[in-house]
Amino acid sequence: MQKSQIDLVAFGLEHLEDAVALSHQAGWPHRLEDWQMALALSRGIVAIEDGRRVVGTVLVTFYGDDCATINMVIVDESMRGRGLGRKLMDASLKIAGERQLRLVATNDGLPLYQKLGFRQTGPDILQHQGIVPAIAAPEGVEPAKAADLDMIVALDRAAFGAERKGLLEYIAEVGRFAVIRRAGQLRGFAALRAFGRGDVIGPVVAADADDACALISFFIASRPGAFLRVDTTDDTAIAPWLSSHGLAYVGGGIAMRAAGRDATTTPELKTFALANQALG
């Protein structure tokens, strides 16, 4: 039986509908709009079978000159076991260059990433989601103003360790932010946008768990009965609180890094929820 021809080409807008189908095959909830956002912030590669069918994807999302996330690594189930995942990852590493690389691994992908030099760094990712109840809006949290975006970017950079202005500007266009303001200064923020089956809350950056939960509560209070998702980490201590507010633990992933210099973060701030697992 003759093997099919597989070509790796640049990920373009014309590949988005096939990419959505691949993510659904993998059991991921991504809509066309979610793929459009990821591609707008990234460069990527698709694997094309016999010049017509997308059978693999990978994206590299750049955060400044020093950091990137590798994400949306999917291989069609009919093509697995043929080394295609390795080829896609090799292509993504060339795109990323010398940047520090981050990704969230599934158990299935873990062996490949380890072979490529990625190592687990820090806490596991915990995905929480569900239908949220009606709750009272918290005190001390307010909708962000347009003029707050520069400070939101600065707070995110301090917590994440890299510049994510493009991501946050995109979220500002399609979603909304809430902030904690004390003595005229921003002390934390959270974002809400449509994603997958409902909405995702994240990123959430705050000084402590109380502020993080207040920021998340602001959006829960605004969306009673909605399906919400929060991707946190197991060192934030907010997982039990999320579960008590209708956001059950449903799985997660393994945070990994490779290459580049370590990010510099500010100890006074912490990322309590990711933008999502793909974008960090």
N, C-alpha and C positions, 0 to 999 in steps of 0.2 A: 504493500500500500504506500503510495507516494505521500511524503510529508507535505503539508501546506507551507507556503512561503510566509514568513513573518518579517515585517519591516517595522522599525522604530522611527516614528516621525514626530515633529513638534505638535503638541496638543493645541488644536485650534477650536474655534467656536463650532465648526461643522461636526466636531466629535462629541458635543455635549449630550445629545440625546442617547447615543450609544453608551456614554459613561453613566448616565442615569440608570439605564437598564442593567449595567454591570453592578452598580452599587445595590440595586434592588435584589439582584441574584445573590449577592453576598449577605443580604439581610440588613443592609444599612438603610436608614430612613431618608436619605438625601433627595431633595426635590431638584428640579432643573435650576431653580433660583439659588439653591445652596451650591451647586456646581458652578454656576455663573460667578458667584462671589469668590469661591476658591480660585477659579481660573483667573479672575481679574487681578488677584493679588499675587499670582504665581507664574512660574514657567513650568511646563510639563512635557511629558512624553506619552504617546500612546503606541501600543503595539497593534498593527493592522495585519489581519490574516488575508492573504491572497488579494490584497489591494482593496478590500471592501469592508471587512468587519473588524470593529474594535474588540480586541480580546485582552487588553491590559492597559492600565493607566498608572501614572505616578505624577505627583506635583511637588514642586519645590517652592515654598513661600519664603520670600526674603524679608528679613527685618534688619534694615540698615546693611552695613558692609560686613558685619561680624557674625551674624546669626541667621539661620534658616531652619524651617521645619520641613521634613519630608513627610508627605501625607497622601492620602487617597491611593495607596498602593493596592491595586486589585488585579487579579488574574482570573480570566474566565475559567469556570470549573472544568471545562472540557480541555483546557490547555495546561493544567497543573501537572507538575512532575517532569516538565520539559526544560526547566532552567529559565523560564521566561521572567519569573520574579527577580532572579539575579541580574538578568540583562537590564531590566527596568531600573533596578537599584544602581547598577553601575552607571547608567546614563544619568541618573539623578545626581550622583556624586560628582560627575563632571560638571554639571550645571552649577552645583553649589560652590565649587572651588574650595577655597581655604576657610570658608565660614565654619563656625561651630554649628554642628548639626543636632537637631532634636527630632524625636519622633515618639509616638505612642504605639507600642507593639501589642499585637494579639499573641496568644500562646502559639498559634500556628506560624506566625512570622518570626517569632523569637530566634530560632536557630539560624536563620539567614542573616538577621541583623547582627547577631553575635559574631558570625563569620566575617562580617564586613567591618568589625571593630567597634560596634556600638556596645555600650555597657549600661546596665541599669543604674540610674542616678536618682536617688531620693525616693519619695513616696510613690505608691501605686495610685493610678487614676481610678476614681470611683464615680460611676455614672448613676445618677438618681433621677427618676422621672415619675410622673403620674398626674392624676387629676387633683388639683389643689382645692382646698376648702375656702370658704369665705372667712377672712380674718380682718381685724382692724388694721388700718394703716399705722405704721410706727411713727412716733414723734422723732423729729430731728433729721428726717430724710425729705428731700425735695427734688422736683424735676430739674435736670441740668439746663443751664442757659447756653445759647450758642457761644457766648464768650468764654465758657468753661472748658472748651475742647482742648485748648493748649495745655491747661493744667491737668486735665485728664490724661493726656498723652505723657506728660512729665511724671505723674504718679505711676502710670503703667510701666514706663521705662524703669523707674526706680525699683519696682517689684519684680518685673519680668527679666530685666537685665539687658534689654535690647530695644531699639526704636521701632514702635509699631504704629506710627502715625497713619499710614495708609489703611491699615485694618480698622482703626478707630474712626477715621473719617468715613469709611464705607459703612460701618455700623451706624454712624450718625445719620447717614442718608436713608437707611432702610429700617432703622429701629429707633430706640431712645435710651437716654442715660438718666440715672438718678444719682444724686450726690449727697454727701454729708458735709456741711459747711459749719465751721466753728471759728468764731472771731474773724469772720470774713475770709477764711482760708479753706480750701477744699482739703478734707481729711480722708476721703474715700469715695469710690464710685462703683456703680454697677451698670450693666447694659442689658437690654432686652431686645430680641429680634425674632422674627419668624424663622423656624428651622424645623425640618423633618415633619413630625406628626403635629407639632404645635409651635411653641416658642421655647427658646433657650435663654437662660439668664447667665450672662458671662461676657466678658471677664468681670470679676468682682475683686476689687483691690481695697484693702482696709488695714487699719493698724491692729485690729484684734477681732476675735470671733463675734463679739457682741455687735460691733459695727457691721461686720459682714452679714450677720443674720438680719439686722435691721434693713440693710440695703436690699437683700433678697425678699424680705417681708413686704417692702414697698411694692414690688412687682407682683408678688402673690396676691396682695390686697387689691391690686388693680385688675386682676384676671381671675375672679372666682369661677370655679368650674372648668377652667382651661387646663389643657395638657401642657405641662411645663417640664423642662429638663435642666439639670444643673450637673456639670462635670467638675467635681472637686478632687482633692487629694487626701490620702488617709492620715496626713499629719495636721490637717486643719482643725480637727475635732468638731466639725459641724455636721458630719454624716448623721449622727443620731437626731439632731435637730431637723435636718431635711426630711428624714423618715417620718418624724412626728407631724410634719406639715404636708403629708400626702405624697412626698417624693421618695419612693421606695428605691432601694439599691437594686440594680438590675445587671450589674457586671462592671467591666472597666477595662483597663489596659496597663501596660508597663511603660513607664517613662524611661527613655533611653537617650544617650548623647554620644557623640563621637566627633573627633577632630576639633580644630580651632581652640582659641583660648577660652577659659571659663568666663561666664558672664559676671558682671559686677552688679550686685543688688544692694538695696538699702534695708538693713535689718528692721527698721521701724515700720516697714510696709510689707504686706504679703498678698500674693494672689490666692484668694480663697475659692475662686471658680474660674475655669478656663473659658475662653471664647467658644471652644469646643475641642474635642480631642485632636482634630486635624490641625487646628491653627494655634493651639497652645493657650 
